[in-house]
């Protein structure tokens, strides 16, 4: 790698995230793909890039939208470019006989920010899980999905405290409807980073703060189920 490269940094800093986000916003595909390639060549893993570069870039895009510094079209196109980058990291499918379990990932009804859910999906796939994602599902839809298919756990994501009542209601509807009577429920999203809440207060079995945390919790549940 050329030592003079402006993209070579020892860590993925906030400044790098900001620069990357601007490139993605402006459709500078060659530049942001080169940044990703150089970070990978420098030793960064796909998992760390999704968590430390792409996910923060998605949050920054949302902040730009809230501040009216970027419009809806720019944010929509930017998110689509991030989704494409995430898909490039996907590994070949895990053979069914080796699957650890089946996860259903859905945003809490009313939640508009779903990029983090895609990052969790990729991490679970890489860890050997089958994953079903429904980006737009109402409370009744989530319960129906859990009734129609055997899921080991359901991950519900949200980013705003105002949606906590919707999360509690979704969890209450899930349990009696679920085909799996031992269904686990995980709640996640940036909202829970630093928020002092116990899982039971929101009807969940666990609270996860990022994709790595989600995978660790899923593996723990899988191990417990295998030991029963």
C-alpha positions as CSV (number, residue, x, y, z in Angstrom):
1,X,0.0,0.0,0.0
2,X,1.2,3.5,-0.8
3,X,2.3,5.2,2.5
4,X,1.1,8.5,1.0
5,X,-2.5,7.4,0.8
6,X,-4.8,9.9,2.6
7,X,-7.0,6.9,3.6
8,X,-4.3,5.0,5.6
9,X,-5.0,5.5,9.3
10,X,-4.3,3.2,12.3
11,X,-8.0,3.3,13.4
12,X,-11.3,4.2,12.0
13,X,-11.6,7.7,13.4
14,X,-14.6,10.0,13.5
15,X,-12.9,12.1,10.9
16,X,-12.5,9.1,8.6
17,X,-16.2,8.3,9.1
18,X,-17.1,11.9,8.2
19,X,-15.0,11.8,5.1
20,X,-16.3,8.4,4.0
21,X,-19.9,9.6,4.6
22,X,-19.4,12.6,2.4
23,X,-18.1,10.4,-0.4
24,X,-21.1,8.1,-0.1
25,X,-23.5,11.0,-0.1
26,X,-21.9,12.5,-3.2
27,X,-21.8,9.2,-5.1
28,X,-18.0,9.1,-5.3
29,X,-18.0,5.4,-5.7
30,X,-14.4,4.9,-6.7
31,X,-13.2,6.9,-3.7
32,X,-15.3,5.3,-1.0
33,X,-14.7,1.8,-2.4
34,X,-10.9,2.5,-2.5
35,X,-11.1,3.6,1.2
36,X,-12.8,0.3,2.1
37,X,-10.3,-1.8,0.1
38,X,-7.4,0.0,1.7
39,X,-8.8,-0.5,5.2
40,X,-9.3,-4.2,4.4
41,X,-5.7,-4.4,3.0
42,X,-4.5,-2.7,6.2
43,X,-5.9,-5.5,8.4
44,X,-9.5,-4.3,9.1
45,X,-12.0,-7.1,9.1
46,X,-15.3,-6.9,7.3
47,X,-17.1,-7.2,10.7
48,X,-15.1,-4.2,12.1
49,X,-15.8,-2.1,8.9
50,X,-19.5,-2.8,9.2
51,X,-19.6,-1.8,12.9
52,X,-17.0,1.0,13.0
53,X,-17.4,2.6,9.5
54,X,-20.7,1.7,7.8
55,X,-23.0,1.8,10.8
56,X,-21.6,5.2,12.1
57,X,-21.9,6.5,8.5
58,X,-25.6,5.5,8.5
59,X,-26.1,7.3,11.8
60,X,-24.3,10.4,10.5
61,X,-26.6,10.4,7.5
62,X,-29.6,10.4,9.7
63,X,-28.2,13.3,11.7
64,X,-27.6,15.3,8.4
65,X,-31.3,14.6,7.5
66,X,-32.5,15.8,10.9
67,X,-30.5,18.9,10.6
68,X,-31.7,19.6,7.1
69,X,-28.2,19.7,5.7
70,X,-29.0,16.8,3.3
71,X,-32.3,16.1,1.8
72,X,-34.4,12.9,1.6
73,X,-33.2,11.9,-1.8
74,X,-29.5,12.2,-0.8
75,X,-30.1,10.2,2.3
76,X,-32.0,7.5,0.5
77,X,-29.3,7.1,-2.2
78,X,-26.6,7.2,0.4
79,X,-28.2,4.4,2.4
80,X,-28.6,2.4,-0.7
81,X,-24.9,2.7,-1.4
82,X,-24.1,1.5,2.2
83,X,-26.5,-1.4,1.7
84,X,-24.6,-2.4,-1.4
85,X,-21.3,-2.3,0.5
86,X,-22.7,-4.5,3.2
87,X,-23.9,-7.1,0.6
88,X,-20.4,-7.2,-0.8
89,X,-19.2,-8.7,2.5
90,X,-21.7,-11.6,2.4
91,X,-20.2,-15.1,2.7
92,X,-21.6,-18.2,0.9
93,X,-24.6,-19.7,2.6
94,X,-24.0,-22.0,5.6
95,X,-25.2,-25.6,4.8
96,X,-28.5,-26.2,6.6
97,X,-27.1,-29.1,8.7
98,X,-24.6,-26.7,10.2
99,X,-27.0,-23.9,11.0
100,X,-27.0,-22.7,14.6
101,X,-30.6,-21.6,14.4
102,X,-33.1,-19.3,12.7
103,X,-33.5,-15.6,13.7
104,X,-36.2,-13.1,12.7
105,X,-35.1,-9.5,12.6
106,X,-37.7,-6.7,12.5
107,X,-37.8,-3.0,13.4
108,X,-40.3,-2.0,16.0
109,X,-43.4,-0.7,14.3
110,X,-42.9,3.0,13.5
111,X,-39.1,2.7,13.4
112,X,-37.6,4.2,10.3
113,X,-33.9,3.5,10.8
114,X,-33.1,0.0,9.6
115,X,-29.5,-0.1,8.4
116,X,-28.3,-1.4,11.8
117,X,-30.6,-4.3,11.4
118,X,-28.9,-5.2,8.1
119,X,-25.5,-5.1,9.9
120,X,-26.8,-7.5,12.5
121,X,-28.1,-9.7,9.7
122,X,-24.7,-10.0,8.1
123,X,-23.0,-10.7,11.4
124,X,-25.5,-13.5,12.2
125,X,-25.1,-15.0,8.7
126,X,-21.3,-15.0,9.1
127,X,-21.8,-16.8,12.5
128,X,-23.8,-19.6,10.9
129,X,-27.4,-18.5,11.4
130,X,-30.3,-18.5,9.1
131,X,-31.8,-15.0,9.1
132,X,-35.2,-13.7,8.0
133,X,-35.5,-9.9,7.9
134,X,-38.8,-8.0,7.5
135,X,-38.1,-4.2,7.2
136,X,-41.8,-3.1,7.3
137,X,-44.0,-5.1,9.6
138,X,-46.8,-4.0,11.9
139,X,-47.5,-5.6,15.4
140,X,-49.9,-8.1,13.9
141,X,-47.5,-9.0,11.1
142,X,-44.7,-9.7,13.6
143,X,-46.9,-12.0,15.6
144,X,-48.1,-13.8,12.4
145,X,-44.5,-14.3,11.2
146,X,-43.6,-15.9,14.6
147,X,-46.6,-18.1,14.4
148,X,-45.9,-19.3,10.8
149,X,-42.2,-20.2,11.3
150,X,-40.1,-21.7,14.1
151,X,-37.7,-19.0,15.1
152,X,-35.1,-19.4,17.8
153,X,-35.2,-15.8,18.6
154,X,-36.6,-12.5,17.4
155,X,-34.6,-9.3,17.3
156,X,-36.5,-6.0,17.6
157,X,-34.7,-2.8,16.8
158,X,-35.5,0.8,17.6
159,X,-33.6,4.1,17.9
160,X,-36.1,6.3,19.7
161,X,-37.3,6.2,23.3
162,X,-40.8,7.2,22.1
163,X,-41.1,3.7,20.5
164,X,-40.5,1.8,23.8
165,X,-44.3,1.4,24.3
166,X,-44.5,-0.1,20.8
167,X,-41.6,-2.4,21.7
168,X,-43.4,-3.6,24.8
169,X,-46.6,-4.3,22.9
170,X,-44.8,-6.1,20.1
171,X,-43.1,-8.4,22.7
172,X,-46.4,-9.0,24.5
173,X,-48.0,-10.0,21.2
174,X,-45.1,-12.2,20.1
175,X,-44.9,-14.7,23.0
176,X,-48.4,-16.2,23.0
177,X,-48.5,-16.3,19.2
178,X,-45.0,-17.9,18.6
179,X,-44.7,-21.3,17.2
180,X,-41.6,-21.8,19.4
181,X,-42.9,-21.7,22.9
182,X,-39.4,-21.0,24.2
183,X,-38.9,-18.1,21.8
184,X,-36.3,-15.6,23.0
185,X,-36.7,-11.9,22.3
186,X,-33.7,-9.5,21.9
187,X,-34.1,-5.7,21.8
188,X,-31.4,-3.6,20.2
189,X,-30.4,-0.3,18.8
190,X,-28.3,2.8,19.6
191,X,-31.0,3.8,22.0
192,X,-29.9,1.3,24.6
193,X,-26.3,2.4,24.6
194,X,-26.1,4.0,28.1
195,X,-29.8,3.7,28.8
196,X,-30.4,2.0,32.2
197,X,-33.1,-0.5,31.4
198,X,-33.5,-4.1,32.4
199,X,-34.7,-6.5,29.6
200,X,-37.8,-7.5,31.6
201,X,-38.9,-3.9,31.7
202,X,-39.5,-3.9,28.0
203,X,-40.7,-7.5,27.6
204,X,-37.4,-8.8,26.2
205,X,-35.0,-11.5,27.3
206,X,-31.9,-9.5,26.4
207,X,-30.8,-6.1,25.3
208,X,-28.0,-5.9,22.8
209,X,-26.1,-2.7,21.8
210,X,-24.5,-3.7,18.5
211,X,-24.1,-6.6,16.0
212,X,-21.3,-8.3,17.9
213,X,-23.3,-8.2,21.1
214,X,-26.3,-9.7,19.2
215,X,-24.2,-12.5,17.8
216,X,-22.7,-13.3,21.3
217,X,-26.2,-13.4,22.8
218,X,-27.5,-15.6,20.0
219,X,-24.6,-18.0,20.5
220,X,-25.3,-18.2,24.2
221,X,-28.9,-19.0,23.6
222,X,-28.0,-21.6,21.0
223,X,-25.6,-23.3,23.5
224,X,-28.2,-23.3,26.2
225,X,-30.7,-24.9,23.9
226,X,-28.2,-27.5,22.8
227,X,-27.5,-28.4,26.4
228,X,-31.2,-29.0,27.3
